Amino acid sequence: MAKKQVTFEEKLLALEALVQKMEGGNLPLEDTLKCYEEGMQLSKELTASLDHAEKRMLELSGGELVPMEDAP
């Protein structure tokens, strides 16, 4: 059975949930560390996704990003 690919938006929501959980201040230290580790991993994945999207946009636009209102 194939594993479902998690979307960028789902990862972002998961990261936001982890941050809220940790900001609540009610987690034991060990759980806080686990949340932090998971959050760091999600952050790296999200950054990589954004970097990939920016690279793709640069390729499609001929190497220069333009504001949406100036796009043809």
C-alpha atoms as an extended CHARMM CRD file, in Angstrom:
* protein
*
        72  EXT
         1         1  MET       CA              0.0000000000        0.0000000000        0.0000000000  PROA      1               0.0000000000
         2         2  ALA       CA              1.4100000000        3.4080000000       -1.0240000000  PROA      2               0.0000000000
         3         3  LYS       CA              1.9990000000        6.0030000000        1.6490000000  PROA      3               0.0000000000
         4         4  LYS       CA             -0.0740000000        9.1750000000        1.1550000000  PROA      4               0.0000000000
         5         5  GLN       CA              2.0630000000       12.2050000000        0.3120000000  PROA      5               0.0000000000
         6         6  VAL       CA              1.5850000000       14.9600000000        2.8700000000  PROA      6               0.0000000000
         7         7  THR       CA              0.9570000000       18.3480000000        1.2700000000  PROA      7               0.0000000000
         8         8  PHE       CA              2.7720000000       21.5590000000        2.0550000000  PROA      8               0.0000000000
         9         9  GLU       CA             -0.3820000000       22.9260000000        3.6650000000  PROA      9               0.0000000000
        10        10  GLU       CA             -0.8040000000       19.8520000000        5.8640000000  PROA      10              0.0000000000
        11        11  LYS       CA              2.8060000000       20.1220000000        7.0330000000  PROA      11              0.0000000000
        12        12  LEU       CA              2.3520000000       23.8080000000        7.8050000000  PROA      12              0.0000000000
        13        13  LEU       CA             -0.7760000000       23.0870000000        9.8480000000  PROA      13              0.0000000000
        14        14  ALA       CA              1.0600000000       20.3320000000       11.7240000000  PROA      14              0.0000000000
        15        15  LEU       CA              3.9220000000       22.7260000000       12.5130000000  PROA      15              0.0000000000
        16        16  GLU       CA              1.4950000000       25.3830000000       13.7390000000  PROA      16              0.0000000000
        17        17  ALA       CA             -0.2090000000       22.7940000000       15.9650000000  PROA      17              0.0000000000
        18        18  LEU       CA              3.1380000000       21.7680000000       17.4560000000  PROA      18              0.0000000000
        19        19  VAL       CA              4.0390000000       25.3800000000       18.1870000000  PROA      19              0.0000000000
        20        20  GLN       CA              0.7030000000       25.9690000000       19.9230000000  PROA      20              0.0000000000
        21        21  LYS       CA              1.1560000000       22.7890000000       21.9330000000  PROA      21              0.0000000000
        22        22  MET       CA              4.6130000000       23.8470000000       23.1060000000  PROA      22              0.0000000000
        23        23  GLU       CA              3.5470000000       27.4280000000       23.8110000000  PROA      23              0.0000000000
        24        24  GLY       CA              0.8630000000       26.0700000000       26.1340000000  PROA      24              0.0000000000
        25        25  GLY       CA              3.6070000000       25.3100000000       28.6280000000  PROA      25              0.0000000000
        26        26  ASN       CA              1.9320000000       22.1690000000       29.9430000000  PROA      26              0.0000000000
        27        27  LEU       CA              4.1500000000       19.5550000000       28.3110000000  PROA      27              0.0000000000
        28        28  PRO       CA              6.7490000000       17.5540000000       30.1810000000  PROA      28              0.0000000000
        29        29  LEU       CA             10.3080000000       18.2540000000       29.0380000000  PROA      29              0.0000000000
        30        30  GLU       CA             10.6150000000       14.9940000000       27.0930000000  PROA      30              0.0000000000
        31        31  ASP       CA              7.3960000000       15.6790000000       25.1480000000  PROA      31              0.0000000000
        32        32  THR       CA              8.5320000000       19.2400000000       24.4710000000  PROA      32              0.0000000000
        33        33  LEU       CA             11.8070000000       17.9220000000       23.0260000000  PROA      33              0.0000000000
        34        34  LYS       CA              9.9280000000       15.4620000000       20.8070000000  PROA      34              0.0000000000
        35        35  CYS       CA              7.6600000000       18.2480000000       19.5500000000  PROA      35              0.0000000000
        36        36  TYR       CA             10.6960000000       20.4550000000       18.9380000000  PROA      36              0.0000000000
        37        37  GLU       CA             12.4480000000       17.7350000000       16.9320000000  PROA      37              0.0000000000
        38        38  GLU       CA              9.3320000000       17.0710000000       14.8730000000  PROA      38              0.0000000000
        39        39  GLY       CA              8.8690000000       20.8000000000       14.3360000000  PROA      39              0.0000000000
        40        40  MET       CA             12.4470000000       21.2400000000       13.1590000000  PROA      40              0.0000000000
        41        41  GLN       CA             12.0120000000       18.4030000000       10.6680000000  PROA      41              0.0000000000
        42        42  LEU       CA              8.7800000000       19.9290000000        9.3680000000  PROA      42              0.0000000000
        43        43  SER       CA             10.4880000000       23.3120000000        9.1190000000  PROA      43              0.0000000000
        44        44  LYS       CA             13.3070000000       21.8390000000        7.0240000000  PROA      44              0.0000000000
        45        45  GLU       CA             10.8140000000       20.1060000000        4.7270000000  PROA      45              0.0000000000
        46        46  LEU       CA              8.7410000000       23.2660000000        4.3270000000  PROA      46              0.0000000000
        47        47  THR       CA             11.8370000000       25.3480000000        3.5590000000  PROA      47              0.0000000000
        48        48  ALA       CA             12.9510000000       22.8010000000        0.9750000000  PROA      48              0.0000000000
        49        49  SER       CA              9.5010000000       22.9080000000       -0.6430000000  PROA      49              0.0000000000
        50        50  LEU       CA              9.5870000000       26.7040000000       -0.8150000000  PROA      50              0.0000000000
        51        51  ASP       CA             13.1170000000       26.6750000000       -2.2460000000  PROA      51              0.0000000000
        52        52  HSD       CA             12.0240000000       24.1740000000       -4.8920000000  PROA      52              0.0000000000
        53        53  ALA       CA              8.9640000000       26.2760000000       -5.7720000000  PROA      53              0.0000000000
        54        54  GLU       CA             11.0760000000       29.4200000000       -6.0820000000  PROA      54              0.0000000000
        55        55  LYS       CA             13.5870000000       27.6160000000       -8.3110000000  PROA      55              0.0000000000
        56        56  ARG       CA             10.7830000000       26.3190000000      -10.5120000000  PROA      56              0.0000000000
        57        57  MET       CA              9.2260000000       29.7880000000      -10.7710000000  PROA      57              0.0000000000
        58        58  LEU       CA             12.5880000000       31.2270000000      -11.7840000000  PROA      58              0.0000000000
        59        59  GLU       CA             12.9180000000       28.5600000000      -14.4730000000  PROA      59              0.0000000000
        60        60  LEU       CA              9.4420000000       29.2920000000      -15.7940000000  PROA      60              0.0000000000
        61        61  SER       CA              9.9220000000       33.0590000000      -15.7810000000  PROA      61              0.0000000000
        62        62  GLY       CA             13.2850000000       33.0400000000      -17.5190000000  PROA      62              0.0000000000
        63        63  GLY       CA             15.3120000000       33.7590000000      -14.3990000000  PROA      63              0.0000000000
        64        64  GLU       CA             13.5110000000       36.7910000000      -13.0260000000  PROA      64              0.0000000000
        65        65  LEU       CA             10.5840000000       36.8950000000      -10.6510000000  PROA      65              0.0000000000
        66        66  VAL       CA              8.1120000000       39.7210000000      -11.2430000000  PROA      66              0.0000000000
        67        67  PRO       CA              5.2900000000       40.9350000000       -9.0120000000  PROA      67              0.0000000000
        68        68  MET       CA              1.9300000000       39.3740000000       -9.8650000000  PROA      68              0.0000000000
        69        69  GLU       CA              0.4540000000       42.7450000000      -10.8730000000  PROA      69              0.0000000000
        70        70  ASP       CA              3.2710000000       43.1830000000      -13.4350000000  PROA      70              0.0000000000
        71        71  ALA       CA              2.9570000000       39.6730000000      -14.9160000000  PROA      71              0.0000000000
        72        72  PRO       CA              1.7730000000       39.4490000000      -18.5320000000  PROA      72              0.0000000000
